[in-house]
């Protein structure tokens, strides 16, 4: 990990497109400002972890989910059954 020392009003550049500005230092808290392209996402670590966990849970597929989806799949080699024939 690279560690840099900056004072209020100073900037750190990451590549050509990202700037990190030290806006304020008060007690044990540092306030940072970021300038970055729209396609670059910036999150606090705790928010990033929540997003990653939610994405992981959303991507999980259970056997029950697959079974429910299979009920809507057409039989192999035949046309799809009308909804009333599927018991809906």
PDB file of N, CA, C and O in Angstrom:
ATOM      1  N   UNK A   1       0.848  -1.171   0.000  1.00  0.00           N
ATOM      2  CA  UNK A   1       0.000   0.000   0.000  1.00  0.00           C
ATOM      3  C   UNK A   1       0.898   1.240   0.000  1.00  0.00           C
ATOM      4  O   UNK A   1       1.852   1.330   0.772  1.00  0.00           O
ATOM      5  N   UNK A   2       0.582   2.164  -0.855  1.00  0.00           N
ATOM      6  CA  UNK A   2       1.285   3.444  -0.902  1.00  0.00           C
ATOM      7  C   UNK A   2       0.667   4.370   0.144  1.00  0.00           C
ATOM      8  O   UNK A   2      -0.555   4.510   0.200  1.00  0.00           O
ATOM      9  N   UNK A   3       1.486   4.992   0.960  1.00  0.00           N
ATOM     10  CA  UNK A   3       1.016   5.933   1.973  1.00  0.00           C
ATOM     11  C   UNK A   3       1.581   7.307   1.648  1.00  0.00           C
ATOM     12  O   UNK A   3       2.791   7.466   1.483  1.00  0.00           O
ATOM     13  N   UNK A   4       0.699   8.300   1.557  1.00  0.00           N
ATOM     14  CA  UNK A   4       1.107   9.672   1.240  1.00  0.00           C
ATOM     15  C   UNK A   4       0.670  10.603   2.357  1.00  0.00           C
ATOM     16  O   UNK A   4      -0.323  10.346   3.039  1.00  0.00           O
ATOM     17  N   UNK A   5       1.403  11.666   2.538  1.00  0.00           N
ATOM     18  CA  UNK A   5       1.040  12.699   3.499  1.00  0.00           C
ATOM     19  C   UNK A   5       0.619  13.940   2.721  1.00  0.00           C
ATOM     20  O   UNK A   5       1.346  14.408   1.845  1.00  0.00           O
ATOM     21  N   UNK A   6      -0.538  14.461   3.039  1.00  0.00           N
ATOM     22  CA  UNK A   6      -1.060  15.659   2.384  1.00  0.00           C
ATOM     23  C   UNK A   6      -1.649  16.564   3.449  1.00  0.00           C
ATOM     24  O   UNK A   6      -2.044  16.100   4.519  1.00  0.00           O
ATOM     25  N   UNK A   7      -1.707  17.838   3.161  1.00  0.00           N
ATOM     26  CA  UNK A   7      -2.320  18.823   4.052  1.00  0.00           C
ATOM     27  C   UNK A   7      -3.617  19.312   3.432  1.00  0.00           C
ATOM     28  O   UNK A   7      -3.890  19.067   2.256  1.00  0.00           O
ATOM     29  N   UNK A   8      -4.411  20.003   4.233  1.00  0.00           N
ATOM     30  CA  UNK A   8      -5.667  20.569   3.731  1.00  0.00           C
ATOM     31  C   UNK A   8      -5.370  21.442   2.526  1.00  0.00           C
ATOM     32  O   UNK A   8      -4.439  22.247   2.545  1.00  0.00           O
ATOM     33  N   UNK A   9      -6.166  21.279   1.477  1.00  0.00           N
ATOM     34  CA  UNK A   9      -6.003  22.053   0.254  1.00  0.00           C
ATOM     35  C   UNK A   9      -5.114  21.380  -0.771  1.00  0.00           C
ATOM     36  O   UNK A   9      -5.037  21.842  -1.910  1.00  0.00           O
ATOM     37  N   UNK A  10      -4.443  20.305  -0.403  1.00  0.00           N
ATOM     38  CA  UNK A  10      -3.571  19.601  -1.341  1.00  0.00           C
ATOM     39  C   UNK A  10      -4.331  18.459  -2.017  1.00  0.00           C
ATOM     40  O   UNK A  10      -5.390  18.036  -1.554  1.00  0.00           O
ATOM     41  N   UNK A  11      -3.764  17.974  -3.122  1.00  0.00           N
ATOM     42  CA  UNK A  11      -4.441  17.001  -3.978  1.00  0.00           C
ATOM     43  C   UNK A  11      -3.539  15.821  -4.273  1.00  0.00           C
ATOM     44  O   UNK A  11      -2.316  15.947  -4.318  1.00  0.00           O
ATOM     45  N   UNK A  12      -4.158  14.682  -4.471  1.00  0.00           N
ATOM     46  CA  UNK A  12      -3.479  13.474  -4.947  1.00  0.00           C
ATOM     47  C   UNK A  12      -4.130  13.108  -6.270  1.00  0.00           C
ATOM     48  O   UNK A  12      -5.354  13.155  -6.393  1.00  0.00           O
ATOM     49  N   UNK A  13      -3.322  12.741  -7.265  1.00  0.00           N
ATOM     50  CA  UNK A  13      -3.852  12.321  -8.568  1.00  0.00           C
ATOM     51  C   UNK A  13      -3.691  10.820  -8.706  1.00  0.00           C
ATOM     52  O   UNK A  13      -2.664  10.249  -8.338  1.00  0.00           O
ATOM     53  N   UNK A  14      -4.727  10.192  -9.244  1.00  0.00           N
ATOM     54  CA  UNK A  14      -4.685   8.763  -9.562  1.00  0.00           C
ATOM     55  C   UNK A  14      -4.898   8.665 -11.064  1.00  0.00           C
ATOM     56  O   UNK A  14      -5.996   8.921 -11.559  1.00  0.00           O
ATOM     57  N   UNK A  15      -3.863   8.299 -11.776  1.00  0.00           N
ATOM     58  CA  UNK A  15      -3.936   8.293 -13.234  1.00  0.00           C
ATOM     59  C   UNK A  15      -4.152   9.702 -13.743  1.00  0.00           C
ATOM     60  O   UNK A  15      -3.800  10.675 -13.076  1.00  0.00           O
ATOM     61  N   UNK A  16      -4.737   9.808 -14.938  1.00  0.00           N
ATOM     62  CA  UNK A  16      -4.984  11.119 -15.542  1.00  0.00           C
ATOM     63  C   UNK A  16      -6.333  11.706 -15.155  1.00  0.00           C
ATOM     64  O   UNK A  16      -6.541  12.914 -15.276  1.00  0.00           O
ATOM     65  N   UNK A  17      -7.263  10.854 -14.686  1.00  0.00           N
ATOM     66  CA  UNK A  17      -8.657  11.275 -14.567  1.00  0.00           C
ATOM     67  C   UNK A  17      -9.184  11.446 -13.151  1.00  0.00           C
ATOM     68  O   UNK A  17     -10.286  11.966 -12.976  1.00  0.00           O
ATOM     69  N   UNK A  18      -8.442  11.029 -12.142  1.00  0.00           N
ATOM     70  CA  UNK A  18      -8.991  11.037 -10.785  1.00  0.00           C
ATOM     71  C   UNK A  18      -8.154  11.944  -9.888  1.00  0.00           C
ATOM     72  O   UNK A  18      -6.928  11.847  -9.842  1.00  0.00           O
ATOM     73  N   UNK A  19      -8.857  12.833  -9.174  1.00  0.00           N
ATOM     74  CA  UNK A  19      -8.221  13.721  -8.204  1.00  0.00           C
ATOM     75  C   UNK A  19      -8.853  13.477  -6.839  1.00  0.00           C
ATOM     76  O   UNK A  19     -10.074  13.366  -6.721  1.00  0.00           O
ATOM     77  N   UNK A  20      -8.015  13.397  -5.813  1.00  0.00           N
ATOM     78  CA  UNK A  20      -8.483  13.280  -4.434  1.00  0.00           C
ATOM     79  C   UNK A  20      -7.990  14.523  -3.698  1.00  0.00           C
ATOM     80  O   UNK A  20      -6.786  14.755  -3.594  1.00  0.00           O
ATOM     81  N   UNK A  21      -8.928  15.316  -3.192  1.00  0.00           N
ATOM     82  CA  UNK A  21      -8.608  16.575  -2.519  1.00  0.00           C
ATOM     83  C   UNK A  21      -8.797  16.417  -1.011  1.00  0.00           C
ATOM     84  O   UNK A  21      -9.803  15.868  -0.561  1.00  0.00           O
ATOM     85  N   UNK A  22      -7.827  16.900  -0.237  1.00  0.00           N
ATOM     86  CA  UNK A  22      -7.975  16.933   1.217  1.00  0.00           C
ATOM     87  C   UNK A  22      -8.721  18.228   1.535  1.00  0.00           C
ATOM     88  O   UNK A  22      -8.172  19.321   1.395  1.00  0.00           O
ATOM     89  N   UNK A  23      -9.969  18.094   1.960  1.00  0.00           N
ATOM     90  CA  UNK A  23     -10.834  19.251   2.185  1.00  0.00           C
ATOM     91  C   UNK A  23     -10.723  19.755   3.618  1.00  0.00           C
ATOM     92  O   UNK A  23     -10.674  20.961   3.861  1.00  0.00           O
ATOM     93  N   UNK A  24     -10.683  18.812   4.570  1.00  0.00           N
ATOM     94  CA  UNK A  24     -10.686  19.219   5.977  1.00  0.00           C
ATOM     95  C   UNK A  24     -10.101  18.097   6.831  1.00  0.00           C
ATOM     96  O   UNK A  24     -10.293  16.917   6.538  1.00  0.00           O
ATOM     97  N   UNK A  25      -9.394  18.473   7.876  1.00  0.00           N
ATOM     98  CA  UNK A  25      -8.924  17.521   8.880  1.00  0.00           C
ATOM     99  C   UNK A  25      -9.362  18.070  10.231  1.00  0.00           C
ATOM    100  O   UNK A  25      -8.987  19.176  10.621  1.00  0.00           O
ATOM    101  N   UNK A  26     -10.168  17.275  10.941  1.00  0.00           N
ATOM    102  CA  UNK A  26     -10.665  17.718  12.244  1.00  0.00           C
ATOM    103  C   UNK A  26     -10.634  16.533  13.200  1.00  0.00           C
ATOM    104  O   UNK A  26     -11.327  15.538  12.990  1.00  0.00           O
ATOM    105  N   UNK A  27      -9.838  16.644  14.236  1.00  0.00           N
ATOM    106  CA  UNK A  27      -9.706  15.529  15.177  1.00  0.00           C
ATOM    107  C   UNK A  27      -9.161  14.317  14.444  1.00  0.00           C
ATOM    108  O   UNK A  27      -8.124  14.400  13.786  1.00  0.00           O
ATOM    109  N   UNK A  28      -9.851  13.197  14.555  1.00  0.00           N
ATOM    110  CA  UNK A  28      -9.426  11.975  13.879  1.00  0.00           C
ATOM    111  C   UNK A  28     -10.125  11.746  12.562  1.00  0.00           C
ATOM    112  O   UNK A  28     -10.110  10.629  12.045  1.00  0.00           O
ATOM    113  N   UNK A  29     -10.745  12.785  12.001  1.00  0.00           N
ATOM    114  CA  UNK A  29     -11.515  12.638  10.766  1.00  0.00           C
ATOM    115  C   UNK A  29     -10.898  13.458   9.643  1.00  0.00           C
ATOM    116  O   UNK A  29     -10.522  14.614   9.832  1.00  0.00           O
ATOM    117  N   UNK A  30     -10.800  12.843   8.477  1.00  0.00           N
ATOM    118  CA  UNK A  30     -10.306  13.521   7.279  1.00  0.00           C
ATOM    119  C   UNK A  30     -11.461  13.602   6.292  1.00  0.00           C
ATOM    120  O   UNK A  30     -12.115  12.597   6.015  1.00  0.00           O
ATOM    121  N   UNK A  31     -11.710  14.776   5.771  1.00  0.00           N
ATOM    122  CA  UNK A  31     -12.762  14.961   4.764  1.00  0.00           C
ATOM    123  C   UNK A  31     -12.093  15.071   3.407  1.00  0.00           C
ATOM    124  O   UNK A  31     -11.226  15.919   3.192  1.00  0.00           O
ATOM    125  N   UNK A  32     -12.513  14.189   2.479  1.00  0.00           N
ATOM    126  CA  UNK A  32     -11.917  14.139   1.146  1.00  0.00           C
ATOM    127  C   UNK A  32     -12.945  14.525   0.093  1.00  0.00           C
ATOM    128  O   UNK A  32     -14.141  14.281   0.255  1.00  0.00           O
ATOM    129  N   UNK A  33     -12.469  15.126  -0.978  1.00  0.00           N
ATOM    130  CA  UNK A  33     -13.297  15.416  -2.145  1.00  0.00           C
ATOM    131  C   UNK A  33     -12.714  14.683  -3.342  1.00  0.00           C
ATOM    132  O   UNK A  33     -11.496  14.559  -3.465  1.00  0.00           O
ATOM    133  N   UNK A  34     -13.581  14.198  -4.224  1.00  0.00           N
ATOM    134  CA  UNK A  34     -13.129  13.414  -5.374  1.00  0.00           C
ATOM    135  C   UNK A  34     -13.631  14.034  -6.668  1.00  0.00           C
ATOM    136  O   UNK A  34     -14.780  14.466  -6.755  1.00  0.00           O
ATOM    137  N   UNK A  35     -12.762  14.077  -7.671  1.00  0.00           N
ATOM    138  CA  UNK A  35     -13.152  14.422  -9.037  1.00  0.00           C
ATOM    139  C   UNK A  35     -12.762  13.231  -9.887  1.00  0.00           C
ATOM    140  O   UNK A  35     -11.589  12.864  -9.965  1.00  0.00           O
ATOM    141  N   UNK A  36     -13.768  12.623 -10.532  1.00  0.00           N
ATOM    142  CA  UNK A  36     -13.516  11.428 -11.338  1.00  0.00           C
ATOM    143  C   UNK A  36     -14.564  11.345 -12.439  1.00  0.00           C
ATOM    144  O   UNK A  36     -15.638  11.933 -12.315  1.00  0.00           O
ATOM    145  N   UNK A  37     -14.267  10.623 -13.512  1.00  0.00           N
ATOM    146  CA  UNK A  37     -15.266  10.426 -14.564  1.00  0.00           C
ATOM    147  C   UNK A  37     -16.508   9.729 -14.003  1.00  0.00           C
ATOM    148  O   UNK A  37     -16.421   9.001 -13.014  1.00  0.00           O
ATOM    149  N   UNK A  38     -17.652   9.951 -14.631  1.00  0.00           N
ATOM    150  CA  UNK A  38     -18.911   9.365 -14.171  1.00  0.00           C
ATOM    151  C   UNK A  38     -18.866   7.846 -14.085  1.00  0.00           C
ATOM    152  O   UNK A  38     -19.515   7.252 -13.224  1.00  0.00           O
ATOM    153  N   UNK A  39     -18.104   7.213 -14.972  1.00  0.00           N
ATOM    154  CA  UNK A  39     -18.081   5.749 -14.987  1.00  0.00           C
ATOM    155  C   UNK A  39     -17.249   5.154 -13.848  1.00  0.00           C
ATOM    156  O   UNK A  39     -17.235   3.936 -13.670  1.00  0.00           O
ATOM    157  N   UNK A  40     -16.566   5.987 -13.084  1.00  0.00           N
ATOM    158  CA  UNK A  40     -15.790   5.513 -11.935  1.00  0.00           C
ATOM    159  C   UNK A  40     -16.673   5.612 -10.695  1.00  0.00           C
ATOM    160  O   UNK A  40     -17.118   6.699 -10.324  1.00  0.00           O
ATOM    161  N   UNK A  41     -16.923   4.473 -10.059  1.00  0.00           N
ATOM    162  CA  UNK A  41     -17.735   4.488  -8.844  1.00  0.00           C
ATOM    163  C   UNK A  41     -16.830   4.682  -7.636  1.00  0.00           C
ATOM    164  O   UNK A  41     -15.740   4.115  -7.553  1.00  0.00           O
ATOM    165  N   UNK A  42     -17.309   5.497  -6.703  1.00  0.00           N
ATOM    166  CA  UNK A  42     -16.560   5.777  -5.483  1.00  0.00           C
ATOM    167  C   UNK A  42     -17.510   5.551  -4.312  1.00  0.00           C
ATOM    168  O   UNK A  42     -18.573   6.167  -4.236  1.00  0.00           O
ATOM    169  N   UNK A  43     -17.118   4.662  -3.400  1.00  0.00           N
ATOM    170  CA  UNK A  43     -17.946   4.343  -2.234  1.00  0.00           C
ATOM    171  C   UNK A  43     -17.080   4.302  -0.987  1.00  0.00           C
ATOM    172  O   UNK A  43     -15.885   4.017  -1.054  1.00  0.00           O
ATOM    173  N   UNK A  44     -17.699   4.590   0.153  1.00  0.00           N
ATOM    174  CA  UNK A  44     -17.045   4.295   1.424  1.00  0.00           C
ATOM    175  C   UNK A  44     -16.948   2.778   1.543  1.00  0.00           C
ATOM    176  O   UNK A  44     -17.787   2.065   0.993  1.00  0.00           O
ATOM    177  N   UNK A  45     -15.951   2.278   2.241  1.00  0.00           N
ATOM    178  CA  UNK A  45     -15.714   0.831   2.337  1.00  0.00           C
ATOM    179  C   UNK A  45     -16.941   0.084   2.843  1.00  0.00           C
ATOM    180  O   UNK A  45     -17.291  -0.960   2.294  1.00  0.00           O
ATOM    181  N   UNK A  46     -17.602   0.598   3.882  1.00  0.00           N
ATOM    182  CA  UNK A  46     -18.755  -0.117   4.439  1.00  0.00           C
ATOM    183  C   UNK A  46     -19.910  -0.188   3.441  1.00  0.00           C
ATOM    184  O   UNK A  46     -20.636  -1.182   3.414  1.00  0.00           O
ATOM    185  N   UNK A  47     -20.090   0.834   2.632  1.00  0.00           N
ATOM    186  CA  UNK A  47     -21.134   0.821   1.603  1.00  0.00           C
ATOM    187  C   UNK A  47     -20.759  -0.163   0.497  1.00  0.00           C
ATOM    188  O   UNK A  47     -21.609  -0.907   0.009  1.00  0.00           O
ATOM    189  N   UNK A  48     -19.498  -0.165   0.108  1.00  0.00           N
ATOM    190  CA  UNK A  48     -19.025  -1.089  -0.925  1.00  0.00           C
ATOM    191  C   UNK A  48     -19.268  -2.534  -0.501  1.00  0.00           C
ATOM    192  O   UNK A  48     -19.716  -3.351  -1.306  1.00  0.00           O
ATOM    193  N   UNK A  49     -18.977  -2.850   0.754  1.00  0.00           N
ATOM    194  CA  UNK A  49     -19.194  -4.217   1.249  1.00  0.00           C
ATOM    195  C   UNK A  49     -20.675  -4.590   1.234  1.00  0.00           C
ATOM    196  O   UNK A  49     -21.017  -5.726   0.905  1.00  0.00           O
ATOM    197  N   UNK A  50     -21.557  -3.653   1.583  1.00  0.00           N
ATOM    198  CA  UNK A  50     -23.000  -3.920   1.546  1.00  0.00           C
ATOM    199  C   UNK A  50     -23.468  -4.181   0.119  1.00  0.00           C
ATOM    200  O   UNK A  50     -24.273  -5.082  -0.114  1.00  0.00           O
ATOM    201  N   UNK A  51     -22.975  -3.407  -0.828  1.00  0.00           N
ATOM    202  CA  UNK A  51     -23.338  -3.601  -2.235  1.00  0.00           C
ATOM    203  C   UNK A  51     -22.857  -4.961  -2.718  1.00  0.00           C
ATOM    204  O   UNK A  51     -23.601  -5.686  -3.378  1.00  0.00           O
ATOM    205  N   UNK A  52     -21.619  -5.310  -2.393  1.00  0.00           N
ATOM    206  CA  UNK A  52     -21.063  -6.598  -2.817  1.00  0.00           C
ATOM    207  C   UNK A  52     -21.861  -7.758  -2.225  1.00  0.00           C
ATOM    208  O   UNK A  52     -22.122  -8.744  -2.914  1.00  0.00           O
ATOM    209  N   UNK A  53     -22.249  -7.646  -0.958  1.00  0.00           N
ATOM    210  CA  UNK A  53     -23.033  -8.709  -0.315  1.00  0.00           C
ATOM    211  C   UNK A  53     -24.413  -8.829  -0.954  1.00  0.00           C
ATOM    212  O   UNK A  53     -24.890  -9.938  -1.194  1.00  0.00           O
ATOM    213  N   UNK A  54     -25.056  -7.696  -1.232  1.00  0.00           N
ATOM    214  CA  UNK A  54     -26.372  -7.722  -1.874  1.00  0.00           C
ATOM    215  C   UNK A  54     -26.284  -8.331  -3.271  1.00  0.00           C
ATOM    216  O   UNK A  54     -27.169  -9.086  -3.673  1.00  0.00           O
ATOM    217  N   UNK A  55     -25.232  -8.011  -4.008  1.00  0.00           N
ATOM    218  CA  UNK A  55     -25.054  -8.593  -5.345  1.00  0.00           C
ATOM    219  C   UNK A  55     -24.840 -10.094  -5.264  1.00  0.00           C
ATOM    220  O   UNK A  55     -25.362 -10.841  -6.092  1.00  0.00           O
ATOM    221  N   UNK A  56     -24.083 -10.541  -4.281  1.00  0.00           N
ATOM    222  CA  UNK A  56     -23.836 -11.970  -4.106  1.00  0.00           C
ATOM    223  C   UNK A  56     -25.133 -12.703  -3.787  1.00  0.00           C
ATOM    224  O   UNK A  56     -25.403 -13.763  -4.352  1.00  0.00           O
ATOM    225  N   UNK A  57     -25.932 -12.148  -2.889  1.00  0.00           N
ATOM    226  CA  UNK A  57     -27.210 -12.773  -2.542  1.00  0.00           C
ATOM    227  C   UNK A  57     -28.162 -12.792  -3.735  1.00  0.00           C
ATOM    228  O   UNK A  57     -28.873 -13.774  -3.946  1.00  0.00           O
ATOM    229  N   UNK A  58     -28.178 -11.723  -4.504  1.00  0.00           N
ATOM    230  CA  UNK A  58     -29.069 -11.651  -5.666  1.00  0.00           C
ATOM    231  C   UNK A  58     -28.671 -12.646  -6.742  1.00  0.00           C
ATOM    232  O   UNK A  58     -29.518 -13.089  -7.518  1.00  0.00           O
ATOM    233  N   UNK A  59     -27.396 -13.005  -6.800  1.00  0.00           N
ATOM    234  CA  UNK A  59     -26.913 -13.914  -7.838  1.00  0.00           C
ATOM    235  C   UNK A  59     -27.103 -15.381  -7.471  1.00  0.00           C
ATOM    236  O   UNK A  59     -26.934 -16.259  -8.317  1.00  0.00           O
ATOM    237  N   UNK A  60     -27.450 -15.650  -6.220  1.00  0.00           N
ATOM    238  CA  UNK A  60     -27.626 -17.039  -5.804  1.00  0.00           C
ATOM    239  C   UNK A  60     -28.941 -17.584  -6.341  1.00  0.00           C
ATOM    240  O   UNK A  60     -29.985 -16.938  -6.247  1.00  0.00           O
ATOM    241  N   UNK A  61     -28.871 -18.786  -6.907  1.00  0.00           N
ATOM    242  CA  UNK A  61     -30.059 -19.443  -7.448  1.00  0.00           C
ATOM    243  C   UNK A  61     -30.266 -20.726  -6.658  1.00  0.00           C
ATOM    244  O   UNK A  61     -29.353 -21.541  -6.530  1.00  0.00           O
ATOM    245  N   UNK A  62     -31.460 -20.896  -6.133  1.00  0.00           N
ATOM    246  CA  UNK A  62     -31.760 -22.100  -5.366  1.00  0.00           C
ATOM    247  C   UNK A  62     -32.446 -23.129  -6.256  1.00  0.00           C
ATOM    248  O   UNK A  62     -32.918 -22.803  -7.345  1.00  0.00           O
ATOM    249  N   UNK A  63     -32.498 -24.362  -5.788  1.00  0.00           N
ATOM    250  CA  UNK A  63     -33.186 -25.427  -6.520  1.00  0.00           C
ATOM    251  C   UNK A  63     -34.665 -25.085  -6.674  1.00  0.00           C
ATOM    252  O   UNK A  63     -35.260 -25.375  -7.712  1.00  0.00           O
ATOM    253  N   UNK A  64     -35.265 -24.473  -5.655  1.00  0.00           N
ATOM    254  CA  UNK A  64     -36.677 -24.078  -5.743  1.00  0.00           C
ATOM    255  C   UNK A  64     -36.893 -23.059  -6.852  1.00  0.00           C
ATOM    256  O   UNK A  64     -37.878 -23.128  -7.586  1.00  0.00           O
ATOM    257  N   UNK A  65     -35.965 -22.113  -6.969  1.00  0.00           N
ATOM    258  CA  UNK A  65     -36.075 -21.101  -8.021  1.00  0.00           C
ATOM    259  C   UNK A  65     -35.984 -21.745  -9.390  1.00  0.00           C
ATOM    260  O   UNK A  65     -36.766 -21.422 -10.283  1.00  0.00           O
ATOM    261  N   UNK A  66     -35.033 -22.654  -9.562  1.00  0.00           N
ATOM    262  CA  UNK A  66     -34.893 -23.341 -10.848  1.00  0.00           C
ATOM    263  C   UNK A  66     -36.136 -24.160 -11.169  1.00  0.00           C
ATOM    264  O   UNK A  66     -36.581 -24.188 -12.316  1.00  0.00           O
ATOM    265  N   UNK A  67     -36.697 -24.826 -10.168  1.00  0.00           N
ATOM    266  CA  UNK A  67     -37.912 -25.611 -10.383  1.00  0.00           C
ATOM    267  C   UNK A  67     -39.080 -24.735 -10.796  1.00  0.00           C
ATOM    268  O   UNK A  67     -39.851 -25.102 -11.682  1.00  0.00           O
ATOM    269  N   UNK A  68     -39.215 -23.589 -10.167  1.00  0.00           N
ATOM    270  CA  UNK A  68     -40.301 -22.668 -10.514  1.00  0.00           C
ATOM    271  C   UNK A  68     -40.132 -22.145 -11.933  1.00  0.00           C
ATOM    272  O   UNK A  68     -41.111 -22.021 -12.669  1.00  0.00           O
ATOM    273  N   UNK A  69     -38.907 -21.839 -12.321  1.00  0.00           N
ATOM    274  CA  UNK A  69     -38.663 -21.365 -13.683  1.00  0.00           C
ATOM    275  C   UNK A  69     -38.889 -22.472 -14.706  1.00  0.00           C
ATOM    276  O   UNK A  69     -39.373 -22.209 -15.806  1.00  0.00           O
ATOM    277  N   UNK A  70     -38.543 -23.709 -14.353  1.00  0.00           N
ATOM    278  CA  UNK A  70     -38.710 -24.835 -15.276  1.00  0.00           C
ATOM    279  C   UNK A  70     -40.175 -25.059 -15.617  1.00  0.00           C
ATOM    280  O   UNK A  70     -40.483 -25.556 -16.700  1.00  0.00           O
ATOM    281  N   UNK A  71     -41.084 -24.703 -14.717  1.00  0.00           N
ATOM    282  CA  UNK A  71     -42.516 -24.876 -14.982  1.00  0.00           C
ATOM    283  C   UNK A  71     -42.967 -24.019 -16.157  1.00  0.00           C
ATOM    284  O   UNK A  71     -43.973 -24.327 -16.797  1.00  0.00           O
ATOM    285  N   UNK A  72     -42.240 -22.956 -16.445  1.00  0.00           N
ATOM    286  CA  UNK A  72     -42.607 -22.073 -17.547  1.00  0.00           C
ATOM    287  C   UNK A  72     -41.875 -22.405 -18.839  1.00  0.00           C
ATOM    288  O   UNK A  72     -42.177 -21.823 -19.880  1.00  0.00           O
ATOM    289  N   UNK A  73     -40.930 -23.317 -18.796  1.00  0.00           N
ATOM    290  CA  UNK A  73     -40.154 -23.681 -19.986  1.00  0.00           C
ATOM    291  C   UNK A  73     -40.963 -24.633 -20.853  1.00  0.00           C
ATOM    292  O   UNK A  73     -41.632 -25.523 -20.328  1.00  0.00           O
ATOM    293  N   UNK A  74     -40.915 -24.463 -22.175  1.00  0.00           N
ATOM    294  CA  UNK A  74     -41.644 -25.383 -23.053  1.00  0.00           C
ATOM    295  C   UNK A  74     -41.009 -26.775 -23.001  1.00  0.00           C
ATOM    296  O   UNK A  74     -39.816 -26.919 -22.736  1.00  0.00           O
ATOM    297  N   UNK A  75     -41.836 -27.799 -23.262  1.00  0.00           N
ATOM    298  CA  UNK A  75     -41.329 -29.173 -23.304  1.00  0.00           C
ATOM    299  C   UNK A  75     -40.346 -29.291 -24.460  1.00  0.00           C
ATOM    300  O   UNK A  75     -40.492 -28.611 -25.475  1.00  0.00           O
ATOM    301  N   UNK A  76     -39.359 -30.143 -24.308  1.00  0.00           N
ATOM    302  CA  UNK A  76     -38.340 -30.317 -25.349  1.00  0.00           C
ATOM    303  C   UNK A  76     -38.983 -30.759 -26.648  1.00  0.00           C
ATOM    304  O   UNK A  76     -39.696 -31.762 -26.684  1.00  0.00           O
ATOM    305  N   UNK A  77     -38.735 -30.023 -27.700  1.00  0.00           N
ATOM    306  CA  UNK A  77     -39.219 -30.385 -29.027  1.00  0.00           C
ATOM    307  C   UNK A  77     -40.643 -29.970 -29.335  1.00  0.00           C
ATOM    308  O   UNK A  77     -41.105 -30.205 -30.452  1.00  0.00           O
ATOM    309  N   UNK A  78     -41.348 -29.376 -28.423  1.00  0.00           N
ATOM    310  CA  UNK A  78     -42.734 -29.001 -28.687  1.00  0.00           C
ATOM    311  C   UNK A  78     -42.960 -27.529 -28.449  1.00  0.00           C
ATOM    312  O   UNK A  78     -42.117 -26.851 -27.863  1.00  0.00           O
ATOM    313  N   UNK A  79     -44.103 -27.030 -28.903  1.00  0.00           N
ATOM    314  CA  UNK A  79     -44.424 -25.617 -28.677  1.00  0.00           C
ATOM    315  C   UNK A  79     -44.767 -25.394 -27.205  1.00  0.00           C
ATOM    316  O   UNK A  79     -45.134 -26.337 -26.504  1.00  0.00           O
ATOM    317  N   UNK A  80     -44.651 -24.168 -26.739  1.00  0.00           N
ATOM    318  CA  UNK A  80     -45.004 -23.892 -25.348  1.00  0.00           C
ATOM    319  C   UNK A  80     -46.483 -24.158 -25.102  1.00  0.00           C
ATOM    320  O   UNK A  80     -47.319 -23.895 -25.966  1.00  0.00           O
ATOM    321  N   UNK A  81     -46.799 -24.676 -23.932  1.00  0.00           N
ATOM    322  CA  UNK A  81     -48.191 -24.944 -23.574  1.00  0.00           C
ATOM    323  C   UNK A  81     -48.862 -23.630 -23.207  1.00  0.00           C
ATOM    324  O   UNK A  81     -48.214 -22.737 -22.660  1.00  0.00           O
ATOM    325  N   UNK A  82     -50.161 -23.497 -23.501  1.00  0.00           N
ATOM    326  CA  UNK A  82     -50.880 -22.283 -23.096  1.00  0.00           C
ATOM    327  C   UNK A  82     -50.937 -22.208 -21.569  1.00  0.00           C
ATOM    328  O   UNK A  82     -50.834 -23.236 -20.900  1.00  0.00           O
ATOM    329  N   UNK A  83     -51.098 -21.009 -21.011  1.00  0.00           N
ATOM    330  CA  UNK A  83     -51.089 -20.849 -19.552  1.00  0.00           C
ATOM    331  C   UNK A  83     -52.084 -21.746 -18.840  1.00  0.00           C
ATOM    332  O   UNK A  83     -51.768 -22.283 -17.778  1.00  0.00           O
ATOM    333  N   UNK A  84     -53.300 -21.928 -19.400  1.00  0.00           N
ATOM    334  CA  UNK A  84     -54.298 -22.751 -18.716  1.00  0.00           C
ATOM    335  C   UNK A  84     -53.878 -24.216 -18.648  1.00  0.00           C
ATOM    336  O   UNK A  84     -54.292 -24.929 -17.734  1.00  0.00           O
ATOM    337  N   UNK A  85     -53.072 -24.675 -19.585  1.00  0.00           N
ATOM    338  CA  UNK A  85     -52.596 -26.060 -19.582  1.00  0.00           C
ATOM    339  C   UNK A  85     -51.498 -26.260 -18.542  1.00  0.00           C
ATOM    340  O   UNK A  85     -51.209 -27.390 -18.151  1.00  0.00           O
ATOM    341  N   UNK A  86     -50.886 -25.163 -18.094  1.00  0.00           N
ATOM    342  CA  UNK A  86     -49.829 -25.264 -17.088  1.00  0.00           C
ATOM    343  C   UNK A  86     -50.396 -25.143 -15.682  1.00  0.00           C
ATOM    344  O   UNK A  86     -49.650 -25.180 -14.704  1.00  0.00           O
ATOM    345  N   UNK A  87     -51.712 -24.999 -15.577  1.00  0.00           N
ATOM    346  CA  UNK A  87     -52.330 -24.905 -14.262  1.00  0.00           C
ATOM    347  C   UNK A  87     -52.300 -23.521 -13.655  1.00  0.00           C
ATOM    348  O   UNK A  87     -52.311 -23.392 -12.430  1.00  0.00           O
ATOM    349  N   UNK A  88     -52.262 -22.489 -14.464  1.00  0.00           N
ATOM    350  CA  UNK A  88     -52.215 -21.106 -13.954  1.00  0.00           C
ATOM    351  C   UNK A  88     -53.526 -20.418 -14.188  1.00  0.00           C
ATOM    352  O   UNK A  88     -53.684 -19.251 -13.830  1.00  0.00           O
TER     353      UNK A  88
END
